[in-house]
Amino acid sequence: MTLIALINTKCLPILFYGGEACPANSSVRQSFEFTMNKILSKVFGAMSNNSYSYIYECFGIDNADQFIRKRQDKFIDKFCASDNLLCRAIYGRH
């Protein structure tokens, strides 16, 4: 549990650093997913491909798509909450 908590709080934010400000196409998302699966395979040993989603669910880890989407949503909310009128105008929130 401790190792998973460290991965979730320290490694994944570094892996996805800055990703919320850039568009992520399907190949980028697959690359993130592969990296996250590789991390879990190092922790739990060799696994079948369908085991990863079960581990994500059991340990409360977001998959790559969820992680990216949450970070982008948080980024846009902070961006739009800025006092800068230009920032708010870009997303049409006043």
N, C-alpha and C positions, 0 to 999 in steps of 0.2 A: 504494500500500500504506500509506503514511504517513497519508494522509487517512482511509482506512478504519479504521486503528488508532485515530486520534483520535476518530472518530465512535463507534467501539465502546467506547472507554474513557471518553470525556468526555460526549458528547451523549446517548447512549442511557440511561446511568444517571440523567441529569437528567430526561429525558423520562419515565422510569418511576419517578421518585422518589416514595416513599410508596405506590406501587401495590400493594406486597405486603401491606399492612395493610388494603386495601379490596377488596371483591369486584369482579370485573371481568366484567360481562355481555358478551354478544356484540357489542353496539353499541360498547362501550368498547374491546373488543379490535380491532374493525374500524377504529376511529378511530386506535388505535396503529399498526396495520398500514398504514393509509393514510399516516400521518406518516412511518413508516420508509421506505415506498416513495417518497415524495416526496423524502426526503433522498437516496436512491440515484439518483433521476432527476436531481437537481441535480448529482450527481457524475459520472454516466455519460451524461447527456443523455437524450433521449426514448427510452423503451423500451416494448415490449409487456408486458402484465400477466404473462405466463408467464416473463418474463426475471428477475423479482425473486427467485424461489425459487432459480434457478440461481446468481445473485450471492450470495445468502445462503450457499449451500452452498460455493461457491468460496472465499469470504473468511472462512468460519467464523463468520458472524453468525447468531445465533438469530433466528427470526421472533418476532413479538409474543407468540404463545401460549407458545412455549418460554421466552422472556425472562421473562414474567410468572410462569410455573410455577416456574422455577428460583429467582426472587427470593422467591416465596411459600414454597417449601420451605426455603430458607435462613433466612427469617424465623421460620418455625415451629420449626425446629431450635434456633435461638438462644433463642427464647422459652421452649421446653421445657427447655433446659439452664440456665435461670435458677435461682438459689438460692431464688427466691420460690416458695413452695409453691402459692400461688394461681395463678401463671402456669402451673405444671406441671399443676395440677388442671383447668384450663380445657380442655386437650387430652387429659386422661386419661393422661398419662405421669408416672410417679412414679419 
